[in-house]
């Protein structure tokens, strides 16, 4: 057993070192003309004009981007309106802000279950209808939240809400990346991720528009319900992706004459095979996303409360600051997602984490409206840009047949593990106090700063030593359970292997354990 453990860590160290040194290879290996598709890249290239990239998109590319952005936008908007209204809801139910923030924790803890359930449905039945069901569930549970009479009922509904919330990312991201042109993945991934920032901006605007009354949170929820139902209807109108339709036809022919039970058994066998071959990469993806989610939920979920309680801002001024800073966030994820396609996903993630750590004090130390708004704008330019690469990065690392379930579970695992972040910040800050402009206020500022500093350090480390498959073939799709003879690409294998560590290549061919 000791020998096995030592060998495992030796292999892990070797992989990490190989991945680290690949960061310093700035030129791609030469390749024959016409064989660029699916080539793994590690070099640095001159960025293409983003306007030209967008102008080359075909209608089905735009549809995939639109529904992906819209789905993530309404998914997180349903969540962020609660984060923006914590103080109102605590007053409405006559409880503490910490107790209400428990609902955020409950929702996030169930997201991994939803990711697994809807991800498997998406890989088996297609991206479209599982996402439609997912969005209708979100809207229905948002309605149920409004009609809760006690805080305990509210917390229980938000627990189930987390299950529905967990399925959206994997389905939307896989559909987008399978349709995106390889040279546009970074830019489209950044636009896709900006749906999160846009939802934060919108929640602040809604909070500002409905006013400070305790029961105004219900109006906020009704607005998001309408948008979520609308997104579900839009997804119904947009057809399934061509890749999945073609793959479904091949799968139907391959499995002709088999019972549903036989098909399900074959699917489960392929899923088990995927876990055996890719568990190390899967664990890395989970940790990578967990660090991103810890940063988001430590800072964003408490930002409005921090501005009101620690900085003495009114609900109106806090909402305006949030809107200004989220504008910086949207610009940042677009920019860094686009640059990541040419500079490298891991290089861009490490740079973003470093710059976010440097600019963090500018967003929490000032006491004036203008200081907080300006500092927050520049900080949030880098704040979520670590996540700008996520959609492309996770899909490129995922095996071919499980691009909905693996990125989805990894993303929501991060959300589940980071579930206590908002609660921890509130708990510590409400028990500790600092002096601010001669007043004794809750210690949100040092608590947020300390946690974020630790997270940014870990983000940089995992970005520098982790795997990357920039440029991997995502255009070809193979449904799980399809006979290997019916498809040239085996489960979990990407066409060319240049630009990847030898250990990573080996892990695609033999089980790690």
C-alpha positions as CSV (number, residue, x, y, z in Angstrom):
1,X,0.0,0.0,0.0
2,X,2.8,2.4,0.9
3,X,4.5,1.7,-2.4
4,X,1.3,2.5,-4.3
5,X,0.8,5.7,-2.4
6,X,4.5,6.8,-3.1
7,X,4.1,5.9,-6.8
8,X,0.9,7.9,-7.0
9,X,2.5,11.0,-5.5
10,X,5.5,10.6,-7.7
11,X,3.3,10.5,-10.8
12,X,1.3,13.5,-9.5
13,X,4.5,15.5,-9.0
14,X,5.8,14.5,-12.4
15,X,2.6,15.7,-14.0
16,X,2.6,19.0,-12.1
17,X,6.2,19.7,-13.1
18,X,5.6,18.9,-16.8
19,X,2.5,21.1,-16.8
20,X,4.4,23.9,-15.2
21,X,7.3,23.8,-17.7
22,X,4.8,23.8,-20.6
23,X,3.9,27.4,-19.5
24,X,7.4,28.5,-20.7
25,X,7.1,27.0,-24.2
26,X,5.7,29.9,-26.1
27,X,5.7,28.4,-29.6
28,X,3.5,25.6,-30.8
29,X,4.9,22.6,-32.6
30,X,4.7,22.8,-36.4
31,X,1.8,21.0,-38.0
32,X,0.9,20.0,-41.5
33,X,-1.5,22.3,-43.4
34,X,-5.1,21.2,-43.0
35,X,-4.4,19.3,-39.7
36,X,-4.9,22.3,-37.3
37,X,-8.4,21.1,-36.1
38,X,-8.2,19.5,-32.7
39,X,-4.5,20.3,-32.1
40,X,-3.6,20.9,-28.5
41,X,-1.9,24.2,-28.2
42,X,0.5,25.6,-25.5
43,X,2.1,28.5,-27.3
44,X,1.3,32.2,-27.4
45,X,-0.2,33.8,-30.5
46,X,-1.2,37.3,-31.6
47,X,-4.9,37.8,-30.6
48,X,-7.4,38.0,-33.4
49,X,-9.7,41.0,-33.6
50,X,-12.7,40.1,-31.4
51,X,-15.1,42.0,-33.7
52,X,-13.9,39.9,-36.7
53,X,-14.3,36.7,-34.6
54,X,-17.9,37.7,-33.9
55,X,-18.6,38.6,-37.5
56,X,-17.6,35.1,-38.6
57,X,-20.2,33.4,-36.4
58,X,-23.0,31.6,-38.1
59,X,-26.7,31.6,-36.9
60,X,-26.4,28.4,-35.0
61,X,-23.3,29.8,-33.2
62,X,-25.3,32.8,-32.1
63,X,-28.2,30.7,-31.0
64,X,-26.0,28.5,-28.8
65,X,-24.3,31.6,-27.3
66,X,-27.7,33.3,-26.7
67,X,-29.4,30.4,-24.9
68,X,-26.2,29.6,-23.0
69,X,-25.8,33.2,-21.7
70,X,-29.6,33.4,-21.0
71,X,-29.7,30.2,-19.1
72,X,-26.8,31.0,-16.8
73,X,-28.1,34.6,-16.4
74,X,-31.5,33.6,-15.1
75,X,-30.1,30.7,-13.1
76,X,-27.8,33.0,-11.1
77,X,-30.3,35.9,-11.1
78,X,-32.7,33.7,-9.2
79,X,-29.9,33.2,-6.7
80,X,-28.4,36.7,-6.5
81,X,-31.7,38.5,-5.8
82,X,-31.7,36.5,-2.6
83,X,-28.1,37.6,-1.8
84,X,-29.1,41.2,-2.5
85,X,-32.1,41.0,-0.3
86,X,-30.7,39.2,2.8
87,X,-31.3,42.2,5.0
88,X,-34.8,42.6,3.8
89,X,-35.7,38.9,4.2
90,X,-34.2,38.8,7.7
91,X,-36.4,41.8,8.7
92,X,-39.4,40.2,7.0
93,X,-39.1,36.9,8.9
94,X,-37.8,38.5,12.1
95,X,-34.5,36.6,12.1
96,X,-30.7,37.3,11.8
97,X,-28.9,37.9,8.5
98,X,-26.8,34.8,9.3
99,X,-29.9,32.7,9.5
100,X,-31.1,33.9,6.1
101,X,-27.7,33.4,4.6
102,X,-28.1,29.8,5.5
103,X,-30.5,29.6,2.6
104,X,-27.6,30.4,0.3
105,X,-25.6,27.6,1.9
106,X,-28.4,25.1,1.5
107,X,-28.9,26.0,-2.1
108,X,-25.2,25.6,-3.0
109,X,-24.9,22.3,-1.1
110,X,-27.5,20.7,-3.3
111,X,-26.2,22.0,-6.6
112,X,-23.8,19.0,-7.1
113,X,-26.8,16.6,-6.9
114,X,-28.6,18.6,-9.6
115,X,-25.4,18.7,-11.7
116,X,-25.1,15.0,-11.6
117,X,-28.8,14.3,-12.3
118,X,-29.3,16.8,-15.2
119,X,-25.8,16.2,-16.5
120,X,-26.4,12.5,-17.0
121,X,-29.8,13.3,-18.5
122,X,-28.1,15.8,-20.9
123,X,-25.5,13.3,-22.0
124,X,-28.1,10.6,-22.5
125,X,-31.1,12.5,-23.9
126,X,-29.6,15.6,-25.3
127,X,-28.9,19.2,-24.1
128,X,-32.3,20.7,-24.9
129,X,-35.1,19.1,-23.0
130,X,-33.2,18.5,-19.7
131,X,-32.4,22.2,-19.7
132,X,-36.1,23.1,-20.4
133,X,-37.2,21.0,-17.5
134,X,-34.4,22.5,-15.4
135,X,-35.5,26.1,-16.0
136,X,-39.2,25.4,-15.4
137,X,-38.2,23.8,-12.0
138,X,-36.2,26.9,-11.1
139,X,-39.2,29.2,-11.8
140,X,-41.6,26.9,-9.9
141,X,-39.4,26.8,-6.8
142,X,-38.9,30.6,-6.9
143,X,-42.7,30.9,-6.8
144,X,-42.8,28.5,-3.8
145,X,-40.2,30.7,-2.0
146,X,-42.6,33.7,-2.2
147,X,-45.4,31.8,-0.5
148,X,-43.4,30.5,2.5
149,X,-44.8,31.7,5.8
150,X,-41.9,30.9,8.1
151,X,-38.1,31.0,7.7
152,X,-37.9,27.2,8.1
153,X,-40.2,26.7,5.1
154,X,-38.2,29.2,3.2
155,X,-34.9,27.3,4.0
156,X,-36.4,24.0,2.9
157,X,-37.6,25.4,-0.4
158,X,-34.2,26.9,-1.1
159,X,-32.6,23.5,-0.4
160,X,-34.6,22.0,-3.2
161,X,-34.0,25.1,-5.3
162,X,-30.3,24.2,-5.2
163,X,-30.9,20.9,-6.9
164,X,-32.6,22.6,-9.9
165,X,-30.0,25.3,-10.0
166,X,-27.2,22.8,-10.3
167,X,-28.1,21.4,-13.7
168,X,-28.0,24.6,-15.7
169,X,-24.2,25.2,-16.1
170,X,-23.2,21.8,-17.5
171,X,-26.0,21.7,-20.0
172,X,-25.5,25.3,-21.2
173,X,-21.7,25.2,-21.3
174,X,-21.5,21.9,-23.2
175,X,-24.0,23.0,-25.8
176,X,-22.1,26.3,-26.4
177,X,-18.6,24.8,-26.6
178,X,-19.7,22.0,-28.9
179,X,-21.1,24.6,-31.3
180,X,-18.4,27.2,-30.9
181,X,-15.6,27.6,-33.6
182,X,-12.3,26.7,-32.0
183,X,-10.8,30.1,-32.5
184,X,-13.7,31.8,-30.8
185,X,-14.0,29.5,-27.7
186,X,-12.3,31.9,-25.4
187,X,-14.3,34.9,-26.4
188,X,-17.6,33.1,-26.3
189,X,-16.7,31.5,-23.0
190,X,-16.0,34.9,-21.6
191,X,-19.3,36.2,-22.9
192,X,-21.1,33.1,-21.5
193,X,-19.5,33.6,-18.0
194,X,-20.5,37.3,-18.1
195,X,-24.0,36.0,-17.6
196,X,-23.1,35.6,-13.9
197,X,-21.9,39.2,-13.6
198,X,-24.9,40.5,-15.6
199,X,-27.2,38.7,-13.2
200,X,-25.4,40.4,-10.3
201,X,-25.8,43.8,-11.9
202,X,-29.5,43.1,-12.6
203,X,-30.2,41.9,-9.1
204,X,-28.7,45.2,-7.8
205,X,-30.9,47.2,-10.2
206,X,-34.0,45.3,-9.2
207,X,-33.1,45.8,-5.5
208,X,-32.7,49.5,-6.2
209,X,-36.0,49.7,-8.2
210,X,-38.3,48.0,-5.7
211,X,-37.1,50.1,-2.7
212,X,-36.0,49.2,0.8
213,X,-39.3,47.9,2.3
214,X,-38.9,44.4,3.9
215,X,-41.6,42.8,1.8
216,X,-40.2,44.2,-1.5
217,X,-38.1,41.0,-1.9
218,X,-41.2,39.3,-3.2
219,X,-41.4,41.7,-6.1
220,X,-37.8,41.0,-6.8
221,X,-38.5,37.3,-7.0
222,X,-41.6,37.8,-9.3
223,X,-39.4,39.6,-11.8
224,X,-36.9,36.8,-11.9
225,X,-39.7,34.2,-12.2
226,X,-40.9,35.9,-15.4
227,X,-37.4,35.9,-16.9
228,X,-36.8,32.3,-16.0
229,X,-40.1,31.1,-17.6
230,X,-39.2,33.2,-20.7
231,X,-35.8,31.5,-20.9
232,X,-37.4,28.1,-20.8
233,X,-39.8,29.0,-23.6
234,X,-36.9,30.3,-25.7
235,X,-35.0,27.0,-25.2
236,X,-38.0,25.1,-26.5
237,X,-38.0,27.2,-29.7
238,X,-34.3,26.6,-30.4
239,X,-33.4,23.2,-31.8
240,X,-31.0,20.7,-30.4
241,X,-27.4,21.1,-31.6
242,X,-26.5,19.4,-34.9
243,X,-23.7,17.4,-33.3
244,X,-26.1,15.8,-30.8
245,X,-28.8,15.2,-33.4
246,X,-26.2,13.4,-35.7
247,X,-24.8,11.5,-32.8
248,X,-28.3,10.5,-31.7
249,X,-29.0,9.0,-35.1
250,X,-25.8,7.0,-35.0
251,X,-26.6,5.8,-31.5
252,X,-30.1,4.8,-32.5
253,X,-28.8,2.7,-35.3
254,X,-26.1,1.2,-33.1
255,X,-28.5,0.3,-30.3
256,X,-31.3,-0.9,-32.6
257,X,-33.1,-3.9,-31.1
258,X,-31.7,-3.4,-27.6
259,X,-34.0,-2.9,-24.6
260,X,-34.0,0.3,-22.6
261,X,-32.5,-1.7,-19.7
262,X,-29.6,-2.9,-21.9
263,X,-29.0,0.7,-23.1
264,X,-29.0,2.0,-19.6
265,X,-26.5,-0.7,-18.5
266,X,-24.2,0.2,-21.4
267,X,-24.4,3.9,-20.5
268,X,-23.5,3.1,-16.9
269,X,-20.5,1.0,-18.0
270,X,-19.3,3.9,-20.1
271,X,-19.7,6.2,-17.1
272,X,-17.7,3.9,-14.9
273,X,-15.0,3.7,-17.5
274,X,-14.9,7.5,-17.7
275,X,-14.3,7.7,-14.0
276,X,-11.5,5.1,-14.0
277,X,-9.7,6.9,-16.8
278,X,-10.3,10.5,-15.8
279,X,-10.7,10.6,-12.1
280,X,-7.5,12.6,-11.5
281,X,-8.4,15.3,-14.1
282,X,-11.9,15.3,-12.6
283,X,-10.5,15.9,-9.1
284,X,-8.4,18.7,-10.4
285,X,-11.4,20.4,-12.2
286,X,-13.3,20.2,-8.9
287,X,-10.6,21.9,-6.9
288,X,-10.0,24.5,-9.7
289,X,-13.7,25.5,-9.7
290,X,-13.9,25.3,-5.8
291,X,-11.3,28.0,-5.5
292,X,-13.2,30.2,-8.0
293,X,-16.5,29.6,-6.2
294,X,-15.0,30.4,-2.8
295,X,-13.8,33.7,-4.1
296,X,-17.2,34.5,-5.6
297,X,-19.3,33.5,-2.6
298,X,-17.0,35.1,-0.1
299,X,-17.1,38.5,-1.8
300,X,-20.2,38.8,-4.0
301,X,-22.7,37.2,-1.7
302,X,-21.7,39.6,1.1
303,X,-21.0,42.7,-0.9
304,X,-24.3,44.5,-0.5
305,X,-24.5,43.6,3.2
306,X,-20.8,44.8,3.6
307,X,-21.6,48.1,2.0
308,X,-24.7,48.7,4.1
309,X,-23.3,47.5,7.5
310,X,-19.6,48.3,7.4
311,X,-19.6,51.3,5.1
312,X,-22.8,52.9,6.2
313,X,-24.3,53.0,2.6
314,X,-28.0,53.2,2.1
315,X,-29.7,50.4,0.1
316,X,-29.9,52.7,-2.9
317,X,-26.2,53.7,-2.8
318,X,-25.1,50.1,-2.2
319,X,-27.1,49.0,-5.2
320,X,-25.5,51.7,-7.4
321,X,-22.0,50.7,-6.3
322,X,-22.8,47.1,-7.1
323,X,-24.0,48.0,-10.6
324,X,-20.9,50.0,-11.4
325,X,-18.5,47.3,-10.2
326,X,-20.4,44.6,-12.1
327,X,-20.0,46.6,-15.2
328,X,-16.2,46.2,-14.7
329,X,-16.7,42.5,-14.1
330,X,-18.5,42.1,-17.4
331,X,-15.8,43.9,-19.4
332,X,-13.2,41.8,-17.6
333,X,-14.6,38.4,-18.4
334,X,-15.1,39.3,-22.0
335,X,-11.5,40.6,-22.3
336,X,-9.8,37.8,-20.4
337,X,-11.8,35.0,-22.0
338,X,-10.8,36.4,-25.4
339,X,-7.1,36.7,-24.5
340,X,-7.0,33.3,-22.9
341,X,-7.6,31.7,-26.3
342,X,-4.2,33.1,-27.5
343,X,-2.1,33.5,-24.4
344,X,-3.3,30.3,-22.6
345,X,-6.1,29.4,-20.2
346,X,-3.8,28.7,-17.3
347,X,-1.6,31.7,-17.9
348,X,-4.6,33.9,-17.9
349,X,-6.1,32.3,-14.8
350,X,-2.9,32.9,-12.8
351,X,-2.6,36.5,-14.1
352,X,-6.2,37.2,-13.2
353,X,-5.8,35.8,-9.7
354,X,-2.7,37.8,-9.1
355,X,-4.2,41.1,-10.3
356,X,-7.4,40.5,-8.3
357,X,-5.3,40.0,-5.1
358,X,-3.4,43.3,-5.8
359,X,-6.5,45.3,-6.5
360,X,-8.7,43.8,-3.7
361,X,-7.8,46.5,-1.1
362,X,-9.1,49.2,-3.5
363,X,-12.6,47.7,-3.3
364,X,-12.9,47.2,0.4
365,X,-10.7,49.9,2.1
366,X,-12.3,53.2,0.8
367,X,-15.2,54.7,2.7
368,X,-16.6,57.1,0.1
369,X,-19.1,56.3,-2.6
370,X,-16.7,57.3,-5.4
371,X,-13.8,55.4,-3.8
372,X,-15.7,52.2,-3.4
373,X,-17.2,52.4,-6.9
374,X,-13.9,53.2,-8.7
375,X,-11.9,50.7,-6.7
376,X,-14.6,48.0,-7.0
377,X,-14.8,48.6,-10.8
378,X,-11.1,47.9,-11.3
379,X,-11.0,45.0,-8.8
380,X,-14.0,43.3,-10.4
381,X,-12.4,43.6,-13.9
382,X,-10.2,40.8,-12.6
383,X,-12.5,39.3,-9.9
384,X,-14.4,36.8,-12.0
385,X,-11.9,36.6,-14.9
386,X,-10.4,33.5,-13.3
387,X,-13.8,32.0,-14.3
388,X,-13.8,33.5,-17.8
389,X,-11.8,30.5,-19.0
390,X,-14.0,27.9,-17.2
391,X,-16.5,27.0,-19.9
392,X,-13.8,26.2,-22.5
393,X,-11.2,24.8,-20.0
394,X,-13.6,22.3,-18.4
395,X,-15.1,21.1,-21.7
396,X,-11.7,20.7,-23.2
397,X,-10.6,18.6,-20.2
398,X,-13.7,16.5,-20.3
399,X,-14.1,13.1,-22.0
400,X,-16.1,13.3,-25.3
401,X,-19.2,11.4,-24.1
402,X,-19.7,13.2,-20.8
403,X,-19.3,16.9,-21.5
404,X,-22.5,17.8,-19.7
405,X,-22.0,15.8,-16.6
406,X,-18.3,16.2,-15.9
407,X,-18.1,20.0,-16.2
408,X,-21.4,20.3,-14.5
409,X,-20.5,18.2,-11.5
410,X,-17.0,19.9,-11.2
411,X,-18.6,23.4,-11.4
412,X,-21.3,22.5,-8.8
413,X,-19.0,20.6,-6.6
414,X,-17.1,23.9,-6.2
415,X,-20.4,25.6,-5.4
416,X,-21.3,22.9,-2.8
417,X,-17.9,23.0,-1.1
418,X,-17.9,26.8,-1.1
419,X,-21.5,26.8,0.4
420,X,-20.4,27.8,3.9
421,X,-18.4,30.8,2.5
422,X,-21.2,33.4,2.9
423,X,-22.2,32.0,6.3
424,X,-18.6,31.9,7.6
425,X,-18.1,35.6,6.6
426,X,-21.3,36.7,8.2
427,X,-20.7,34.6,11.4
428,X,-17.2,36.0,12.0
429,X,-18.0,39.5,10.9
430,X,-21.0,39.8,13.2
431,X,-19.0,38.6,16.2
432,X,-15.9,40.9,15.5
433,X,-15.9,44.7,15.3
434,X,-13.6,47.3,13.9
435,X,-13.6,51.1,14.0
436,X,-14.7,52.8,10.8
437,X,-14.9,56.6,10.7
438,X,-15.1,56.7,14.5
439,X,-17.9,54.1,14.6
440,X,-17.8,50.6,15.8
441,X,-18.9,48.4,12.8
442,X,-19.0,44.7,12.0
443,X,-15.6,43.4,10.7
444,X,-16.6,42.5,7.1
445,X,-13.5,44.2,5.7
446,X,-10.7,42.2,7.4
447,X,-12.7,38.9,7.2
448,X,-13.3,39.2,3.4
449,X,-9.7,40.4,2.8
450,X,-8.1,37.5,4.7
451,X,-10.2,34.8,3.1
452,X,-9.7,36.2,-0.4
453,X,-6.0,36.5,0.0
454,X,-5.7,32.8,0.9
455,X,-8.0,31.8,-2.0
456,X,-6.0,33.9,-4.6
457,X,-2.7,32.2,-3.5
458,X,-4.2,28.8,-4.1
459,X,-5.7,29.8,-7.4
460,X,-2.3,30.8,-8.7
461,X,-0.7,27.5,-7.6
462,X,-3.4,25.3,-9.2
463,X,-3.3,27.4,-12.4
464,X,0.4,27.0,-12.7
465,X,0.6,23.3,-12.1
466,X,-2.6,21.9,-13.6
467,X,-3.4,20.4,-17.0
468,X,-4.6,22.2,-20.1
469,X,-6.0,21.0,-23.4
470,X,-6.5,24.3,-25.3
471,X,-7.7,23.6,-28.8
472,X,-9.0,20.1,-28.1
473,X,-11.6,18.7,-30.5
474,X,-15.1,19.5,-29.3
475,X,-16.8,19.4,-32.6
476,X,-17.1,15.6,-32.7
477,X,-19.5,14.1,-30.2
478,X,-19.9,10.5,-29.2
479,X,-22.9,9.5,-27.0
480,X,-22.1,7.2,-24.2
481,X,-23.0,3.6,-24.9
482,X,-22.2,3.8,-28.6
483,X,-20.2,0.8,-29.8
484,X,-16.6,1.7,-30.4
485,X,-16.7,0.3,-33.9
486,X,-19.2,2.9,-34.9
487,X,-17.0,5.9,-34.1
488,X,-13.4,6.7,-34.8
489,X,-12.9,8.6,-31.5
490,X,-12.8,6.4,-28.4
491,X,-14.3,7.6,-25.2
492,X,-12.3,10.3,-23.5
493,X,-9.7,10.7,-26.2
494,X,-8.8,13.9,-28.1
495,X,-7.3,13.6,-31.6
496,X,-3.7,15.0,-31.5
497,X,-1.6,14.9,-28.4
498,X,1.0,17.6,-29.0
499,X,1.2,20.2,-26.3
500,X,0.2,18.0,-23.4
501,X,2.4,16.4,-20.7
502,X,3.2,12.8,-21.3
503,X,1.5,11.8,-18.1
504,X,-1.7,13.5,-19.1
505,X,-1.6,11.6,-22.5
506,X,-1.0,8.3,-20.7
507,X,-4.0,8.9,-18.4
508,X,-6.2,9.1,-21.5
509,X,-5.2,5.5,-22.4
510,X,-5.0,3.5,-19.2
511,X,-6.9,3.8,-15.9
512,X,-5.1,5.7,-13.2
513,X,-5.9,3.1,-10.6
